[in-house]
Amino acid sequence: MVAYLCLSILKLIIGYVSDSEALKADGLNNTTDIIASIAVLIGLKLSRKPADKNHKYGHWKSETIASLVASFIMMAVGIQVLFSTIISFAGGGKESPDIMAGYVGIFSFVVMYIVYRYNKKLAIKINSQALMAAAKDNISDAWVSIGTAIGIFGSQLHMPWIDTFTALIVGFLICKTAWDIFREASHDLSDDFDEKQIEVYKKTIQSIHEVQQIKEIKGRNYGNNVVVDIVILVQPNLSLEEAHDITTLVENALKEKDGVYDVHVHVEPNCKQSY
């Protein structure tokens, strides 16, 4: 957040002084990243709250809700960048920006790459999907900054329109990032789940020979945690204790092998009905 704040202030000031549409757009891009970082911070903080009488499953989805709100703000900023850039492009008669703006873009690339390496290392250490997503956003911003610098340097070749065109690309990238965050957050909130991961869970369960058949399996995300609901078929003549032991095997296998946070197993007898 500190890195984004410093870079956004630097880019916006130099962007206005040097009259670079691309650098101003990149500066606004970094302001949206500040918002996204705040959303991750608030979401992580709220998600740590324990379950209460109104939230029996805990507050894990707070992080996802915060990301959803951030996506709306980012989209609004992206549309504003596109709107102002199109107006500037239509106005014409713009001179090439000061070359100092290009050096700021290169400096920003170096800083964002360092931040990316730091966040990626920390995300792996604490196993945080939110922080890993932030790290991916960091490297994306680093490439945007280097693209901004190329556009500014290119505009020095008596082609000032390249700077404005680069700003247009940055605006589209902001909108695309906002859409990606919105899509992922909305999928999690509507209990959408990766079918490929379901197949992985099925293989783990099928490796337990006491389970004769998987009747139903569903998964959902609560923040960084995965909860799985399963209905399995077992021998009909098993005692209640034996059936319970099988559910424990299934729960432990999914938690230890696949990192599932919580598993709900329902057991039914495998009775073939004849008509």
SELUMNU-767530 format. One line per field, with one value per atom (N, C-alpha, C): z, x, y; atom name; residue number from 1. Coordinates in steps of 0.02 Angstrom, whole numbers. Each point is the difference from the previous one (the first is absolute). Layout:
BEGIN
pz = Z:...
px = X:...
py = Y:...
atom = CA:...
nr = NUM:...
REM end
This chain:
BEGIN
pz = 0:0:0:39:3:-68:-32:-66:-51:0:-47:13:64:17:-25:13:-22:-76:-33:-73:-32:27:-30:6:59:9:-49:-5:-45:-73:-21:-69:-18:46:-13:-4:45:-1:-63:-14:-60:-63:3:-58:-19:49:-14:-20:34:-16:-71:-18:-66:-54:20:-46:-34:40:-27:20:-49:13:25:-28:19:73:22:69:49:-18:43:6:-55:1:44:-5:41:73:15:68:28:-41:22:9:-42:6:69:23:65:57:-10:53:8:-55:6:37:-9:35:75:19:71:28:-37:21:7:-50:1:60:14:57:66:5:61:8:-57:1:25:-25:23:74:23:70:45:-19:39:-1:-60:-7:42:0:40:74:20:70:22:-40:18:-3:-47:-8:59:40:59:59:-4:55:8:61:10:-16:-6:-13:58:-16:52:-16:37:-8:-67:-32:-66:-57:15:-52:24:-5:26:-35:-64:-38:3:43:5:-47:-8:-41:-58:-25:-52:-64:-16:-63:1:56:5:-50:-8:-47:-71:-18:-67:-11:50:-6:-9:38:-7:-70:-28:-68:-51:12:-45:0:59:5:-35:10:-32:-76:-27:-73:-28:36:-23:-4:51:2:-56:-10:-53:-69:-10:-64:-13:53:-7:-20:31:-16:-72:-19:-68:-53:12:-47:-4:57:1:-40:7:-39:-75:-19:-70:-27:39:-21:-11:50:-5:-56:-10:-52:-70:-8:-65:-16:50:-10:-20:34:-16:-69:-19:-66:-55:13:-50:-7:54:-2:-47:-2:-45:21:-41:11:62:25:62:-16:40:-8:38:-18:34:73:47:71:13:57:20:10:-21:4:72:48:71:20:-33:15:-16:-52:-18:52:28:53:63:14:57:-11:-63:-16:12:-19:11:74:37:73:32:-22:26:-13:-59:-18:50:15:46:70:24:67:3:-51:1:-7:-35:-6:68:38:67:46:-4:41:-19:-65:-24:30:-1:27:75:35:73:16:-34:14:-20:-55:-21:51:24:50:64:21:61:-9:-60:-13:4:-26:4:72:38:69:44:-8:43:-35:-62:-38:-6:-28:-7:-74:-20:-69:-15:50:-10:-13:38:-9:-65:-20:-64:-57:6:-51:-3:58:3:-34:10:-31:-77:-24:-72:-28:40:-19:-2:47:2:-64:-23:-60:-62:2:-55:-2:58:3:-22:15:-21:-76:-33:-74:-29:34:-22:2:53:8:-55:-16:-53:-68:-9:-61:-5:58:2:-20:27:-16:-75:-29:-72:-40:20:-35:3:59:8:-42:3:-40:-75:-18:-70:-24:45:-19:-15:22:-13:-74:-36:-71:-43:23:-35:-11:47:-2:68:19:67:13:-53:9:33:-2:31:75:31:72:17:-39:13:-14:-52:-16:56:30:56:60:12:54:-10:-64:-16:18:-16:16:76:37:73:28:-29:21:-10:-58:-13:50:17:47:70:20:65:0:-54:-5:-1:-36:-3:69:36:67:46:-5:40:-17:-64:-21:25:-3:24:75:38:72:14:-37:9:-16:-55:-21:51:25:49:66:22:63:-5:-56:-8:-5:-31:-3:69:41:68:42:-7:40:-21:-62:-24:4:38:12:-63:-49:-58:21:-29:21:-61:2:-55:-6:-57:-11:-1:-22:-1:71:46:70:30:-22:22:-20:-61:-24:41:22:44:66:27:63:-9:-57:-14:0:-30:-3:70:41:69:38:-8:35:-27:-66:-30:19:24:22:66:34:63:-17:8:-26:37:61:36:-32:-40:-35:-65:-6:-60:-57:16:-53:28:-43:18:-33:41:-26:-19:41:-13:33:-34:29:-23:47:-15:39:-28:33:-3:48:1:35:-17:29:53:55:52:8:-38:0:-29:37:-23:19:33:24:-44:-7:-40:45:-11:37:-50:16:-46:34:-37:23:-43:33:-35:24:-47:17:-29:44:-22:15:-40:11:27:53:30:8:24:10:48:-16:41:68:10:63:51:-13:46:62:56:61:-4:45:2:12:43:16:-61:-37:-60:-54:-8:-49:19:65:24:-12:8:-12:-73:-45:-72:-14:30:-10:26:54:27:-49:-31:-50:-59:-23:-56:19:59:24:4:32:9:-66:-46:-65:-39:-1:-36:33:66:36:-7:6:-1:-71:-46:-68:-44:6:-46:34:65:34:10:1:11:73:12:68:41:-30:37:-47:26:-41:36:-36:27:-38:34:-33:24:-48:15:-28:42:-20:-13:-56:-16:-18:14:-17:-75:-26:-71:-14:0:-9:-72:-36:-68:3:-25:1:-63:8:-58:-6:-59:-13:-42
px = 41:-41:43:54:45:33:21:32:-49:-62:-50:-15:-5:-15:54:63:56:4:-10:5:-58:-60:-57:8:25:12:53:55:55:-24:-37:-22:-50:-47:-50:32:47:34:41:43:43:-42:-55:-44:-31:-22:-30:54:58:54:27:9:28:-54:-63:-57:-1:7:-1:-66:-42:-63:13:51:15:21:44:24:-56:-43:-58:-46:-11:-43:31:67:34:-3:2:-7:-69:-52:-67:-8:36:0:27:52:29:-47:-40:-48:-53:-19:-47:32:66:35:3:3:-3:-67:-54:-67:-4:27:-1:39:57:41:-36:-34:-39:-56:-32:-54:26:59:30:15:28:17:-62:-53:-62:-32:0:-30:36:66:39:-13:-6:-12:-69:-51:-68:-7:33:-7:29:42:29:-47:-55:-47:-32:-9:-31:-74:-28:-72:-40:-59:-44:-71:-49:-69:-30:26:-25:42:59:45:27:-42:17:60:10:57:61:-1:56:-6:54:-1:49:11:50:-15:-64:-17:8:19:11:53:52:53:-26:-44:-29:-45:-39:-45:41:55:44:30:19:27:-53:-63:-54:-11:1:-8:58:61:59:-5:-29:-6:-46:-53:-44:37:40:38:52:34:50:-31:-58:-34:-19:-23:-17:60:58:62:22:-5:19:-42:-65:-44:16:17:19:64:49:62:-15:-41:-18:-36:-47:-39:44:43:44:51:24:50:-30:-61:-34:-12:-19:-10:65:55:66:22:-14:20:-39:-64:-42:19:27:19:58:48:58:45:50:45:44:8:39:74:43:72:25:59:30:15:-13:14:74:17:70:28:62:30:8:-1:5:-55:-59:-55:18:40:22:45:45:44:-39:-53:-43:-32:-21:-29:48:63:51:13:4:9:-57:-61:-59:3:23:7:46:57:48:-30:-34:-30:-54:-44:-55:25:55:28:26:32:24:-58:-54:-60:-31:-1:-27:39:66:41:-12:-6:-12:-68:-53:-67:-8:32:-4:33:58:35:-41:-31:-40:-64:-31:-61:12:57:18:13:32:17:-62:-50:-60:-59:11:-53:-64:9:-56:-16:-61:-21:-10:-23:-12:66:51:65:33:-11:28:-34:-66:-36:28:15:29:69:39:66:-6:-50:-11:-20:-38:-18:62:46:63:40:8:40:-36:-67:-39:12:1:12:71:47:69:5:-35:1:-38:-52:-36:47:41:46:53:26:50:-31:-63:-36:-12:-15:-10:64:57:64:15:-13:11:-42:-64:-44:25:26:25:63:46:61:-17:-49:-20:-30:-34:-31:52:63:53:20:-20:17:-51:-18:-48:-67:-19:-65:-33:-23:-29:-62:-34:-61:13:64:17:-12:16:-10:-74:-44:-72:-26:26:-21:19:60:22:-47:-21:-47:-66:-20:-62:7:59:13:-1:30:1:-72:-42:-70:-36:12:-30:26:65:28:-31:-12:-33:-69:-38:-67:2:49:7:16:46:17:-62:-38:-61:-50:-7:-46:22:65:26:-13:12:-12:-75:-42:-73:-24:25:-22:20:61:23:-39:-10:-35:-73:-33:-70:-9:48:-3:5:46:8:-63:-28:-59:-62:-2:-56:14:54:19:19:27:28:65:13:59:31:66:38:-15:-26:-16:62:56:62:22:-12:18:-46:-63:-47:24:27:26:60:41:57:-25:-52:-29:-30:-31:-30:53:57:53:26:5:22:-49:-64:-52:-2:6:-2:59:53:59:-13:-55:-19:-46:24:-37:-66:-8:-63:-57:17:-51:-18:-61:-20:-19:-28:-22:-8:13:-12:-67:-49:-66:-4:30:-2:59:27:54:-6:5:-5:54:23:51:-18:24:-9:59:11:55:-25:37:-11:66:9:65:52:54:52:-13:-56:-15:-51:8:-45:-40:-65:-45:-32:2:-26:-57:-55:-57:-3:-2:4:-54:-28:-45:33:16:33:-44:9:-35:49:-23:42:-41:31:-35:-59:-58:-60:1:44:0:51:28:49:-34:35:-26:10:-34:6:72:34:70:45:-11:40:-12:-63:-16:32:0:32:75:31:72:17:-44:11:-4:-49:-6:63:28:62:57:4:52:-6:-62:-11:19:-20:15:75:35:72:38:-22:33:-4:-60:-9:37:1:34:76:26:73:29:-35:27:-17:-61:-23:-9:14:-2:-70:-52:-68:-7:-33:-6:-51:-59:-53:-37:-19:-33:-63:-56:-62:-17:-2:-11:-66:-41:-63:5:-16:7:-69:-5:-61:17:-46:14:-6:44:1:-48:-65:-51:-27:5:-28:-72:-44:-71:-20:-41:-24:-75:-23:-71:-28
py = -60:60:63:-1:57:11:-56:5:30:-25:26:73:19:70:47:-18:42:4:-57:-1:39:-7:35:76:23:72:24:-38:18:3:-51:-4:56:13:51:69:15:65:8:-49:3:-4:-39:-5:66:38:66:51:-3:47:-11:-65:-17:-6:6:-6:-69:-53:-68:-35:-13:-35:-71:-33:-69:-4:46:-2:18:47:16:-59:-36:-59:-54:-9:-49:19:65:24:-16:10:-17:-76:-37:-73:-20:33:-15:20:52:18:-55:-31:-56:-59:-8:-53:13:64:17:-23:14:-20:-76:-35:-73:-27:30:-21:11:57:14:-51:-18:-50:-67:-20:-63:3:57:8:-5:37:0:-70:-29:-67:-52:1:-47:10:63:16:-25:14:-21:-76:-32:-72:-39:32:-33:-1:39:0:-68:-24:-67:1:-59:-6:28:29:25:-22:24:-23:19:53:21:-27:-26:-26:-68:-50:-67:-30:19:-27:45:51:45:59:39:61:-6:-60:-11:37:10:32:76:28:72:23:-42:16:4:-46:-1:60:18:58:64:6:58:5:-57:-1:22:-21:19:75:31:73:35:-26:30:-3:-54:-7:55:18:54:66:15:62:1:-56:-4:8:-29:8:73:35:70:42:-14:35:-16:-63:-20:34:4:34:74:31:70:12:-46:6:-5:-48:-7:62:25:58:62:15:58:-7:-63:-12:9:-25:7:74:38:72:34:-19:29:-21:-62:-25:35:13:34:73:30:70:13:-48:7:57:12:56:-6:-60:-10:-9:31:-7:-61:-23:-57:18:-45:14:4:29:4:-70:-11:-67:-23:47:-18:-49:5:-45:-72:-10:-68:-31:42:-26:-18:37:-17:-68:-14:-65:-57:9:-52:-10:56:-4:-38:13:-34:-74:-19:-71:-36:31:-30:-9:52:-3:-54:-2:-48:-71:-11:-68:-23:46:-17:-17:40:-12:-67:-16:-64:-59:3:-54:-8:56:-2:-31:23:-26:-72:-20:-70:-45:20:-40:-6:56:0:-41:4:-38:-75:-22:-71:-21:44:-15:-8:44:-3:-32:-24:-34:42:61:46:11:-20:10:74:38:71:37:-17:32:-22:-63:-23:37:13:38:71:29:66:1:-54:-5:-2:-36:-3:68:38:67:45:-12:38:-8:-62:-11:27:-2:30:76:31:73:17:-45:11:2:-46:-1:59:23:60:60:5:56:0:-60:-2:15:-20:18:74:31:72:36:-24:30:-6:-58:-9:48:8:46:72:19:69:10:-48:6:0:-41:-2:65:36:63:54:-11:48:1:-52:-5:37:61:43:-35:-44:-34:4:60:10:-42:-24:-39:-67:-24:-64:2:58:8:-7:33:-4:-70:-32:-69:-48:10:-41:9:62:14:-37:-6:-36:-74:-28:-70:-11:46:-4:1:43:3:-66:-32:-66:-52:4:-48:7:63:11:-32:11:-28:-76:-29:-73:-29:33:-23:2:55:6:-55:-15:-53:-68:-14:-65:-8:53:-3:-10:37:-6:-70:-28:-67:-53:4:-49:7:62:12:-22:17:-19:-75:-34:-73:-31:26:-27:13:61:17:-40:-21:-41:-74:-18:-70:-37:36:-34:-35:-58:-39:-34:-6:-30:-75:-21:-70:-44:28:-39:-18:46:-14:-53:0:-51:-69:-5:-64:-24:49:-18:-29:32:-25:-70:-11:-66:-55:14:-50:-16:51:-11:-44:13:-39:-72:-7:-66:-44:31:-39:-35:19:-33:-59:-61:-58:-12:27:-9:39:51:39:-36:-23:-37:46:57:45:71:50:70:20:11:17:74:42:72:34:52:38:73:46:71:37:55:41:73:38:73:32:63:38:48:3:51:36:54:33:-46:-13:-46:-72:-12:-67:-35:-66:-40:-46:-2:-45:-48:-64:-51:-39:-10:-41:-63:-58:-64:-48:-38:-55:-63:-48:-62:-60:-53:-63:-51:-36:-52:-64:-53:-63:10:-27:12:-34:-49:-37:26:58:29:28:-2:31:75:35:73:21:-36:17:-10:-55:-13:52:21:52:66:14:61:-1:-57:-6:15:-21:13:75:33:73:35:-24:29:-9:-60:-12:49:11:45:72:21:68:10:-46:7:-1:-42:-6:67:30:63:58:0:54:-5:-62:-9:1:-31:-6:60:26:53:68:4:65:27:-42:22:21:57:26:-39:-14:-34:-48:-58:-51:-24:0:-27:-64:-55:-65:-30:-18:-35:-71:-49:-71:-30:-38:-36:-72:-47:-70:-11:-41:-15:-58:14:-51:4:-54:-3:-22:43:-15:-37:-49:-38:10:8:11:-58
atom = N:CA:C:N:CA:C:N:CA:C:N:CA:C:N:CA:C:N:CA:C:N:CA:C:N:CA:C:N:CA:C:N:CA:C:N:CA:C:N:CA:C:N:CA:C:N:CA:C:N:CA:C:N:CA:C:N:CA:C:N:CA:C:N:CA:C:N:CA:C:N:CA:C:N:CA:C:N:CA:C:N:CA:C:N:CA:C:N:CA:C:N:CA:C:N:CA:C:N:CA:C:N:CA:C:N:CA:C:N:CA:C:N:CA:C:N:CA:C:N:CA:C:N:CA:C:N:CA:C:N:CA:C:N:CA:C:N:CA:C:N:CA:C:N:CA:C:N:CA:C:N:CA:C:N:CA:C:N:CA:C:N:CA:C:N:CA:C:N:CA:C:N:CA:C:N:CA:C:N:CA:C:N:CA:C:N:CA:C:N:CA:C:N:CA:C:N:CA:C:N:CA:C:N:CA:C:N:CA:C:N:CA:C:N:CA:C:N:CA:C:N:CA:C:N:CA:C:N:CA:C:N:CA:C:N:CA:C:N:CA:C:N:CA:C:N:CA:C:N:CA:C:N:CA:C:N:CA:C:N:CA:C:N:CA:C:N:CA:C:N:CA:C:N:CA:C:N:CA:C:N:CA:C:N:CA:C:N:CA:C:N:CA:C:N:CA:C:N:CA:C:N:CA:C:N:CA:C:N:CA:C:N:CA:C:N:CA:C:N:CA:C:N:CA:C:N:CA:C:N:CA:C:N:CA:C:N:CA:C:N:CA:C:N:CA:C:N:CA:C:N:CA:C:N:CA:C:N:CA:C:N:CA:C:N:CA:C:N:CA:C:N:CA:C:N:CA:C:N:CA:C:N:CA:C:N:CA:C:N:CA:C:N:CA:C:N:CA:C:N:CA:C:N:CA:C:N:CA:C:N:CA:C:N:CA:C:N:CA:C:N:CA:C:N:CA:C:N:CA:C:N:CA:C:N:CA:C:N:CA:C:N:CA:C:N:CA:C:N:CA:C:N:CA:C:N:CA:C:N:CA:C:N:CA:C:N:CA:C:N:CA:C:N:CA:C:N:CA:C:N:CA:C:N:CA:C:N:CA:C:N:CA:C:N:CA:C:N:CA:C:N:CA:C:N:CA:C:N:CA:C:N:CA:C:N:CA:C:N:CA:C:N:CA:C:N:CA:C:N:CA:C:N:CA:C:N:CA:C:N:CA:C:N:CA:C:N:CA:C:N:CA:C:N:CA:C:N:CA:C:N:CA:C:N:CA:C:N:CA:C:N:CA:C:N:CA:C:N:CA:C:N:CA:C:N:CA:C:N:CA:C:N:CA:C:N:CA:C:N:CA:C:N:CA:C:N:CA:C:N:CA:C:N:CA:C:N:CA:C:N:CA:C:N:CA:C:N:CA:C:N:CA:C:N:CA:C:N:CA:C:N:CA:C:N:CA:C:N:CA:C:N:CA:C:N:CA:C:N:CA:C:N:CA:C:N:CA:C:N:CA:C:N:CA:C:N:CA:C:N:CA:C:N:CA:C:N:CA:C:N:CA:C:N:CA:C:N:CA:C:N:CA:C:N:CA:C:N:CA:C:N:CA:C:N:CA:C:N:CA:C:N:CA:C:N:CA:C:N:CA:C:N:CA:C:N:CA:C:N:CA:C:N:CA:C:N:CA:C:N:CA:C:N:CA:C:N:CA:C:N:CA:C:N:CA:C:N:CA:C:N:CA:C:N:CA:C:N:CA:C:N:CA:C:N:CA:C:N:CA:C:N:CA:C:N:CA:C:N:CA:C:N:CA:C:N:CA:C:N:CA:C:N:CA:C:N:CA:C:N:CA:C:N:CA:C:N:CA:C:N:CA:C:N:CA:C:N:CA:C:N:CA:C:N:CA:C:N:CA:C:N:CA:C:N:CA:C:N:CA:C:N:CA:C:N:CA:C:N:CA:C:N:CA:C:N:CA:C:N:CA:C:N:CA:C:N:CA:C:N:CA:C:N:CA:C:N:CA:C:N:CA:C:N:CA:C:N:CA:C:N:CA:C:N:CA:C:N:CA:C:N:CA:C:N:CA:C:N:CA:C:N:CA:C:N:CA:C:N:CA:C:N:CA:C:N:CA:C:N:CA:C:N:CA:C:N:CA:C:N:CA:C
nr = 1:1:1:2:2:2:3:3:3:4:4:4:5:5:5:6:6:6:7:7:7:8:8:8:9:9:9:10:10:10:11:11:11:12:12:12:13:13:13:14:14:14:15:15:15:16:16:16:17:17:17:18:18:18:19:19:19:20:20:20:21:21:21:22:22:22:23:23:23:24:24:24:25:25:25:26:26:26:27:27:27:28:28:28:29:29:29:30:30:30:31:31:31:32:32:32:33:33:33:34:34:34:35:35:35:36:36:36:37:37:37:38:38:38:39:39:39:40:40:40:41:41:41:42:42:42:43:43:43:44:44:44:45:45:45:46:46:46:47:47:47:48:48:48:49:49:49:50:50:50:51:51:51:52:52:52:53:53:53:54:54:54:55:55:55:56:56:56:57:57:57:58:58:58:59:59:59:60:60:60:61:61:61:62:62:62:63:63:63:64:64:64:65:65:65:66:66:66:67:67:67:68:68:68:69:69:69:70:70:70:71:71:71:72:72:72:73:73:73:74:74:74:75:75:75:76:76:76:77:77:77:78:78:78:79:79:79:80:80:80:81:81:81:82:82:82:83:83:83:84:84:84:85:85:85:86:86:86:87:87:87:88:88:88:89:89:89:90:90:90:91:91:91:92:92:92:93:93:93:94:94:94:95:95:95:96:96:96:97:97:97:98:98:98:99:99:99:100:100:100:101:101:101:102:102:102:103:103:103:104:104:104:105:105:105:106:106:106:107:107:107:108:108:108:109:109:109:110:110:110:111:111:111:112:112:112:113:113:113:114:114:114:115:115:115:116:116:116:117:117:117:118:118:118:119:119:119:120:120:120:121:121:121:122:122:122:123:123:123:124:124:124:125:125:125:126:126:126:127:127:127:128:128:128:129:129:129:130:130:130:131:131:131:132:132:132:133:133:133:134:134:134:135:135:135:136:136:136:137:137:137:138:138:138:139:139:139:140:140:140:141:141:141:142:142:142:143:143:143:144:144:144:145:145:145:146:146:146:147:147:147:148:148:148:149:149:149:150:150:150:151:151:151:152:152:152:153:153:153:154:154:154:155:155:155:156:156:156:157:157:157:158:158:158:159:159:159:160:160:160:161:161:161:162:162:162:163:163:163:164:164:164:165:165:165:166:166:166:167:167:167:168:168:168:169:169:169:170:170:170:171:171:171:172:172:172:173:173:173:174:174:174:175:175:175:176:176:176:177:177:177:178:178:178:179:179:179:180:180:180:181:181:181:182:182:182:183:183:183:184:184:184:185:185:185:186:186:186:187:187:187:188:188:188:189:189:189:190:190:190:191:191:191:192:192:192:193:193:193:194:194:194:195:195:195:196:196:196:197:197:197:198:198:198:199:199:199:200:200:200:201:201:201:202:202:202:203:203:203:204:204:204:205:205:205:206:206:206:207:207:207:208:208:208:209:209:209:210:210:210:211:211:211:212:212:212:213:213:213:214:214:214:215:215:215:216:216:216:217:217:217:218:218:218:219:219:219:220:220:220:221:221:221:222:222:222:223:223:223:224:224:224:225:225:225:226:226:226:227:227:227:228:228:228:229:229:229:230:230:230:231:231:231:232:232:232:233:233:233:234:234:234:235:235:235:236:236:236:237:237:237:238:238:238:239:239:239:240:240:240:241:241:241:242:242:242:243:243:243:244:244:244:245:245:245:246:246:246:247:247:247:248:248:248:249:249:249:250:250:250:251:251:251:252:252:252:253:253:253:254:254:254:255:255:255:256:256:256:257:257:257:258:258:258:259:259:259:260:260:260:261:261:261:262:262:262:263:263:263:264:264:264:265:265:265:266:266:266:267:267:267:268:268:268:269:269:269:270:270:270:271:271:271:272:272:272:273:273:273:274:274:274:275:275:275
REM end
